[in-house]
Amino acid sequence: MRFGPFLAIPLLLSACAGPPPRSAPAESIRANILKHGVADRIVLRAENRLPLRAAELIAPDGKITKARAIVVSPATELGENRLLGGSLLSTGSFGVAAVPASPAALGGGVEGRSELFLMRSTASITIPDRVAYRRQWRHYRVRLIFGDPPALEKREIKAPPPLPG
């Protein structure tokens, strides 16, 4: 019994489905303190699918210090899948098969493109009282607000430790 033609059909049909879905890009938030003249600043760097719109330092007594500057720039990840060398290489329960294929035979060829977007944001918050922050920094927190209404995302992170010295 010949299985050759029957094995090629599933491979051709699976190739028409397009590229496999890509995983979501990694999101991250980092906070550091930088020396800036007589005052220290918390510098926040965030990578998120939404742009950073607000950042606030929240003191233990509830006093809020807002970020003075927020810079947002888009970052894009691109991926492409194409038919290479006139063959599709596929693996399955029958092993590995290279199927000769032409773009016409596959309904225009196998080609896919995916785009995943991340927004890179940087914010700077001046610490209003360096002495109080040094004493109680573990009780401070930073609130971040991403996106625009009605799709706002709020996150809170721990404040970074003060500079040594």
C-alpha positions as CSV (number, residue, x, y, z in Angstrom):
1,M,0.0,0.0,0.0
2,R,1.3,3.4,-0.9
3,F,1.0,6.2,1.7
4,G,3.2,8.8,-0.2
5,P,0.3,11.0,-1.6
6,F,-1.6,10.8,1.7
7,L,1.3,12.0,3.8
8,A,1.9,15.0,1.6
9,I,-1.7,16.3,1.9
10,P,-1.6,17.0,5.7
11,L,1.8,18.7,5.3
12,L,0.5,21.0,2.6
13,L,-2.7,21.8,4.6
14,S,-0.7,22.6,7.8
15,A,1.6,24.9,5.8
16,C,-1.4,27.0,4.7
17,A,-2.3,27.7,8.4
18,G,0.4,30.4,8.6
19,P,3.1,30.9,11.1
20,P,2.7,29.6,14.7
21,P,1.6,32.3,17.2
22,R,4.4,34.1,18.9
23,S,4.6,34.4,22.7
24,A,3.9,37.8,24.2
25,P,6.9,40.1,24.6
26,A,8.4,40.2,28.0
27,E,7.3,43.2,30.1
28,S,9.5,44.6,32.7
29,I,9.8,47.5,35.3
30,R,13.1,48.6,36.8
31,A,13.7,51.3,39.4
32,N,17.0,52.8,40.4
33,I,18.2,55.8,42.2
34,L,20.6,58.2,40.6
35,K,22.6,61.0,42.3
36,H,21.5,64.3,40.8
37,G,23.0,67.4,42.5
38,V,21.7,67.9,46.0
39,A,18.6,65.6,45.5
40,D,18.4,62.0,44.5
41,R,16.1,60.8,41.7
42,I,14.3,57.6,41.2
43,V,14.6,56.6,37.5
44,L,12.0,54.2,36.3
45,R,12.4,52.1,33.1
46,A,9.4,50.2,31.9
47,E,8.6,48.0,28.9
48,N,4.9,47.3,28.5
49,R,2.4,46.9,25.8
50,L,0.9,50.2,27.0
51,P,2.6,53.6,27.3
52,L,3.5,54.9,30.8
53,R,1.2,57.9,31.5
54,A,2.0,58.6,35.2
55,A,4.4,57.7,37.9
56,E,4.2,58.6,41.5
57,L,6.3,58.1,44.6
58,I,4.0,57.4,47.6
59,A,5.5,58.2,51.1
60,P,4.4,56.2,54.2
61,D,2.3,59.2,55.2
62,G,0.4,59.2,51.9
63,K,2.1,62.2,50.4
64,I,2.5,61.8,46.6
65,T,5.4,63.1,44.5
66,K,4.7,62.9,40.8
67,A,7.2,62.2,38.0
68,R,8.5,65.4,36.3
69,A,9.2,63.9,33.0
70,I,8.0,60.8,31.2
71,V,9.5,59.7,27.8
72,V,7.8,57.0,25.8
73,S,9.1,55.4,22.6
74,P,7.7,52.5,20.7
75,A,9.7,49.3,20.3
76,T,8.7,46.7,17.7
77,E,9.6,43.0,17.3
78,L,9.1,41.7,13.8
79,G,9.1,38.1,12.7
80,E,8.8,36.6,9.2
81,N,8.2,33.1,7.9
82,R,8.7,32.2,4.2
83,L,8.9,29.3,1.9
84,L,12.6,28.7,1.5
85,G,14.3,26.7,-1.3
86,G,11.0,25.5,-2.8
87,S,10.4,23.0,0.0
88,L,8.5,22.9,3.2
89,L,10.2,21.1,6.1
90,S,7.8,19.6,8.4
91,T,8.0,17.2,11.4
92,G,5.3,14.9,12.6
93,S,4.6,11.5,13.9
94,F,6.0,10.0,10.6
95,G,9.4,11.7,11.0
96,V,10.8,14.6,9.0
97,A,9.6,15.2,5.4
98,A,10.7,17.8,2.9
99,V,7.8,18.4,0.5
100,P,8.6,20.1,-2.9
101,A,6.2,23.0,-3.2
102,S,5.7,25.9,-5.4
103,P,3.9,29.1,-4.3
104,A,1.1,28.3,-6.8
105,A,0.6,24.8,-5.4
106,L,0.2,26.3,-1.9
107,G,-2.3,29.0,-2.8
108,G,0.2,31.8,-3.1
109,G,3.1,30.4,-1.0
110,V,3.8,30.2,2.7
111,E,4.5,33.6,4.0
112,G,3.6,35.1,7.3
113,R,4.5,38.2,9.3
114,S,3.8,39.0,12.9
115,E,4.3,42.1,14.9
116,L,4.5,42.4,18.7
117,F,4.6,45.9,20.2
118,L,6.2,47.1,23.4
119,M,6.4,50.7,24.6
120,R,9.6,51.7,26.3
121,S,9.0,54.3,28.9
122,T,11.4,56.3,31.2
123,A,10.3,58.4,34.1
124,S,12.1,60.4,36.7
125,I,10.9,61.3,40.2
126,T,12.9,63.6,42.5
127,I,12.9,62.3,46.1
128,P,11.6,65.3,48.1
129,D,13.3,64.5,51.4
130,R,16.5,62.4,51.1
131,V,16.9,61.9,54.8
132,A,13.3,60.7,55.4
133,Y,13.6,58.4,52.4
134,R,16.8,56.9,53.7
135,R,15.2,56.1,57.0
136,Q,11.9,54.7,55.7
137,W,12.5,53.7,52.1
138,R,11.1,50.2,52.7
139,H,7.7,51.8,53.4
140,Y,7.7,53.9,50.2
141,R,6.2,52.6,47.0
142,V,6.0,53.7,43.4
143,R,2.7,53.7,41.5
144,L,2.7,53.4,37.7
145,I,-0.2,54.1,35.4
146,F,-0.1,52.7,31.9
147,G,-2.5,53.3,29.0
148,D,-5.3,55.8,28.3
149,P,-8.9,55.8,29.6
150,P,-10.9,53.6,29.7
151,A,-8.1,51.0,29.5
152,L,-5.8,52.0,32.4
153,E,-3.5,49.6,34.1
154,K,-2.2,50.5,37.5
155,R,0.8,48.8,39.1
156,E,2.7,49.4,42.4
157,I,6.2,48.4,43.0
158,K,8.5,48.7,46.0
159,A,10.7,51.8,46.1
160,P,14.4,51.1,45.3
161,P,17.0,51.2,48.2
162,P,18.8,54.5,48.8
163,L,22.3,55.1,47.5
164,P,25.0,54.0,50.0
165,G,26.7,56.7,52.0
